[in-house]
Amino acid sequence: QSWLRGMSYCLHSESHLDTGPIYVRENGKLHVVNRGAGSVQNVTPKARPFSLFSRTFSVELCMNREDDRARRQRTDHFIFTYTKEGNLRYSAKSLFSLVLGYISDNVDHIDSLIGFPEQIAEKLFSAAEARQKFTEPVTGLRALQKFTEAYGSLVLCSLCLRNRYLVISEKLEEIKSFRELTCLDLSCCKLGDEHELLEHLTKEALSSVKRLLLKDNSLSDAGLRRMTAPVRVLKKGLDNLLVLDLSCNPKITDVGIGYLISFKKLNCLDISGTGLKDVDAVIKRLQMQIGLVHSKVPLKEFDHSNCKTEGWAEQTVLQWEQAVLEAMKPQDNLRSRVTALHFYGKTHRIEEVVKCTLVEPETKASGNLQFYKENVENCHLPLKKEVAGSHELKNNKKRALAEQERERTSKQKHLCLTVEDWDLLNTY
């Protein structure tokens, strides 16, 4: 109608502006309409430029004004498939899938998931993970915390960050948000004694860790003192630790091993490649005080094959690693710069990623220092009469050792807490 109003304006207007000839196609033939007389003539159009409407003429078309984003979201409500005959067939998505997609797109705005069913929460987590919502800098952390607060070990029960120190530095807050971890592998990350993640190990959120691998992390006696302070004094922190790997940390000496005596539940310990001075004394001390026996052969608990990332967030950790690797790729301008350096005869320094090997030179020098706790399950079985006497002797020895241990601990109660220990405890 707007177009017809514009045509009538051109044909019946009394304006003296020259709008040029108007062409109309009728019955397959092109006719020109004379504006003045209104007659129709069969002419051949001239190939000269002209303007169909005046400059003041305007046309408004009535079209759908929805933006492309809304139109694209509307088509997301359907599932398109092909039949055997090759025809396109579409079916509407279920209401559950539509709501799930909407919530996963806005997962960072969820107030709380506590009390929400685990089966639905797992699907929601997978949907948000597919949209890479947990890789976003700020909103990803906030969304991940909602899941870890509500579901704990279901989100992640085992985390392997072996040789992934770049992921630790980029996603430290996200890693600290995981709760109720039972296995944590931080081998070959060169964290040192003052790293924030090692301090986080002593918090209540990681008191559930039973398997901790800290191989080749530049640890010293000071780091072990900080890590064991809550257990030694407050009976908190890593009190449930069963497996501990401290190999390839040459700065750990006999003094640092003394801090490990507080881990009474420890079943396996690896201190190969440490800076021990009196190895025999350390072996006897570990056996007498926490019952760990020196193993003659390597233990399978320290072959780094059992620790894997397990839980809902397994793919999320892989997405973090891929994002870090993408950021490390050389850009085009850096490549041209390297080419220019080669052209002018300058050598370019290449920084290679430091890789951790399972067998270190220090380990070979000091030998295998892996310890395990002997199986004592048979002691709870019914005993025969002829063994009753030996059983009483063993009980007497245990009582004597227990009394010696009480005397030793009572004497060292005031000696083990230094000024640095008190300063450290005041931070909790």
N, C-alpha and C positions, 0 to 999 in steps of 0.2 A: 504493500500500500504506500509506503514511503517513496518507493521508486516511481509508482504511478503518479503520486502527487508532484514529484520532481519533473516528470515528463509533461504533465499538464501545465506546470509553471512555465516550462520552456515554450510550449505551443501557444498559450493564451496570454502570456505576459505582454504588457504594453511597453516593456523596457526596450530601449533602442540599442542595447548591447548586442553585438554580433556574436551569436553562439555557434555559427557555422551550420552546415547541413546536417540533417538527422536521417539516418538510414534505418529502414525497416525491412525485414525479410518476410515475404509472404508467398506461399506456394512454391518454395524453392527459388524464388527470384528476389533480388535486392532492389528496393525502391528508395528514392530520396523524397523526403517530405519538405516542401517549401514552407517556411515559417510564416511568411506574410499571407499568401493566398490560401494555404492549407491544402493545396493540390498535391497529387502524387504523380511522379514522372519516372519512367524507366530510363535510367542513366547509368553509366559506368562510373564508379567512384574514382575520384582523382587521388593520386598518391601524394597528397600534400598534408602536412600536419595541421590539425585543428583541435579545438577544445570542445568536447561535447556539452559541458555545462559551464556556467559562469563561475567566476572565482568565489562569489558569495553563496553558491548553491552547496547544500550539505545533505548527506544521506545517512540515516541511522538504520542499521540492520538489527533486527531482533534475533539475537543469538544467545546460546547458553553461555552464561558468564562464569561457570565453574572453572576453577583453575585446574591445571594439569595434575597437581598433587591429589586433589579430591577425586578426580576422575580415575587416577591410578589406584587409590585406595578402594574405590568402588569395585574395580575389577578384581581386587584381591579377595573378594568374598566368594569367588567361584574357583572351581578346580577344573582345568581344561585337560581333556584326554581325547584320544583318537580311537574310533571303533576299528573293527577288522576291515571294514570296507574303506577306511581312510577318511571317514567323515568326522568332523570336529564335534565333540560332545562336551558339554559343561554341566557341572552339578554344583549346587550351593554348599558351602562349608557349614559345618555344624556350629551351633551357637557357642559351644565350649571352646572350639578352636579360635573363633573370632575374639572371644573374651580373653583367651590365653595370649593371643598375639597383642591385643591392646595393653594388657597389664605388663607383658614383657617389654614392650616399647617404653613404658613409664615405670620400670621396676625400681628406679631410684627414688620414687615418690612414695613408696610403701612405708607406712609407719612402723608396723611390726608384723612378724610371721609366727610369733609364739602361739602355740595351740592350733596352728593350721595343719591339715593332714599332710603327712609326709609324701604320699603318692602324688598328690597334686603339686606339692612344692617341688618335687623332683622334675616334673614336666615343665613347671614354670622356670626352674633354673636352666634346664636344657634349652628352652625357647629363648631366654635372655642370652645364654651363652652362644647360641647360633647367630644372634644379632650382634655379638661381640660387645655387649653392654659392660662387661667387667674389665675390658681393656681401656675404657675411657678414664682420663686422669682423676677427676674428682667424683663424678657420679658413679663410676665403677666401684670405687672403694666403699661408698655409702651403700650401694646395693649389695655388695658382698657381705658387709657387716650384718645386714638384716638376716641373711641366710645362716651365717656362722653363729649368730646369737641364738637362733631358734633350733638349729639342727646339729651343731657341733661336729662330731666325728663323721656324720653322714656326708657333709660337704667335703671333708678331707680327713682321712684317718692316717695316711702315710704320705710323706712329702720327701721327694728326692731332688735335692738341689746340688748334686755333685758336679763340681767344676762349672757352676753357673753363677759366678759372683756378679756378673753384670745384671742378671735377673734380680739378684738380691738387692743390688744398689738401686735399681729402677723401681722395683715393686716391694720395697721394704715394709711399708705400712700395710699393704695387702697381705703379705706373708705373716705379719704380726697379728692380723685379724683372725687367723685360723685357730680354732680352739679344739681341745681334746685330741690332739695328735698323739698317736702311739709310737710312731717311727719318724725320725728326722735325720736325713743324711745331708751333712754340710761339708763333706770331704773335699779337699783340694780347692778351697775358696779363699785361703789366705786372709782370714778375717782379723786375726790378731786379738789381743786381750781386751781392747777398749771398744770393740764393735758393739753397736746398739742391739744387734740380734742376739749376741751372746748374753747381754744383760737381760734381754727379754726371756731367755731360757729359765731364769730364776723366778719368773712371775708365776702366779697361781694359775694362769691360763694354760700353761704348758706343764703342769704338775702330772699330767697323764702320760708323759713321754716315757716309754719303756726301753726304747732302742735309740741311742744317740751316737752318731758317727761324726767325729771331729778330726779326722785324719788330715794331716798337712794343712794346718790353719795358723801356723806361727804362734802357737800358744806357749805360755811360760807358767812358772809357778804362781805368779800374780793372777793370771787368768783363772787358774784352777781355784785359787783362794776366793776370788769373787764369785765363781760359779757354785761353790759348795758352801758359802757362808749361810744362806738361808736354811740349808739342811743341817749344818752343824749346830746352829744356835736355835733357830725357830722351828725346826722340824718341818719345814715347808720347801716348796720348790721341786727339785728332781728327786723326791723321796722314793718314787716308785721305779727308779731306773734299774733295768736288768742287764742291758748290754751297753758297753761303753768302749768306743774306739778312740784312742789318743795317740795312735802311731804316727811316726814321721813328724814329731814335734820336738826337735833336739833341745829346746830351751827348758823342757820339763825335767826336773832333777828329782832326787830322793825326797826333797822337802815337799814338792808338789804331789808326789804319790801319797804322802801322809795325809793330805786333805781328802783323798778318796776313801779313806777308812769310814767316813760317815755314810757311805752308800752301803748299808747293811744288806739290802736286797740284791746286790749286784751278783749276777751269775756268770758273766763273761766280760773279760777285760783284755784289751790289747794295748800294750805300751812299748811295742817294738819301735826302734828308731828314736827313742828318747835319750836324754843326756844323763842317764843313771851312772852314778859313780860306784856304788856297791850293789851289784846286781843280786848277789846271794842274799844279802840282808833284806833287800826289798822282797824277794821271793818268800823268804821265811816270814816276813811281817804280814804279807797279804794272806798267807796260809793260816797264820795263827789268829789274826784279828777278824777277818771276814770269810775265812774258809775257802779261798781261791787256790787252786792247784795249778802249778805250771804245766802247760801242755807241751808234749814233745813234738806234736805234729800240728800243722796249721788247722785252725777251726773254721768250719763252714760259715759261722756267724759273721765272719769278717771278710768274706769274699766279694762283698758289695753287689751280689746278685739278688739277694732277697729284698732289698729295699727298693720299692717302686712307689710312684705316685698313684694313690688309689682314692677314689671318692667321686662325688659329683663334679668337682672342679678340676678333674684330670686334664680335660681339654683346655680349660682356662689357663693352666700353667703352660701348656704348649703354645697357646696364643701369645702369652707374655714373651716366651722365648723367641718366637717368630718375629714379634715386633722389635725386639732388641737386635736380632740379626739383620732385619731390614734397615734399621737405623745405622748399623755398622757398615753397610755397603758403600763403597766409594761413589761419590757423585761425579757427574760429567766434568764439572769445573776442576775437581781434584785430579781426575785422570789427565786432563790437559796440562795441569801443573806438573804432574810427574813426567809427562812427555817432554815438557820444556826443560826439566832438570836433566833428563837423559841427553837431550840435544846439546846442552852446554857442558856436558861431561861431569855433572855433579851426581853423586850417589845419593839415592833416596833411602832413608832408614825405614825398614819394614818392621813393625812391631807385631810379632806373632803372639797368638794366644798361648799362655803357659798351660800346658797340659800336665795332668797328674798321672803318674805311673803307679801301678799297684806295688811294685817292688822298688824301694828306695835304697840308695847306697848306705844310709845310716842303718837301715834295717838289716842289711847284710852284715854290717860290721858288728852290731850288738847282738845279732841272732834273733830268733823267734821268741818274743816275750808275750805270749798269749796265755791267759789264765781262764779256768772254768771251775765251776763248783760241782763237786762230785754228787752223784745221785744218792739221796738218802731216803728214798721212798721205802726201801726194804726194811728200814729200821722200825717202821710202824706195823710190820707184820707180827703175828704171834710167834714167840720164841720158844725153843725147846728147853727142857729142864737142864740139860748139860751145858747150855750156853748162858744160863741165867747168871752164873758167877761172873763170866766175862762181861756180861751186860752191866752188872753192878760196878765193875771196875771202870768201865767206860763212863758211866754216870758220875763216878767220883772224880775222874779226870776232868769231865766237863764242868763240874762244880768248882774244882780248883782253878781252872782256867777262867771261869766266870768271876770268881773272887779276885783273881789277879787283874782282870780287865777293869773291874769296878775300882780297885785301888789305883790303877794307872790313870783312869779317866778322872777320878776325884782329885788326883794330884795335878793333872794337866788342865783342869777346868779354868783355872785363873791364868794359865800360861798360854792357852791357845788363842785367847782374845787379845789382840794387840790394839793399839790406838787406831790403826787403819781399819781393823775389823769393825770397831765401834762406829767409825765414820761411815763405813759402807752400810752398816745396818740402819743407821739413821736415815738413809735415803729411801728406805722401804716404808 
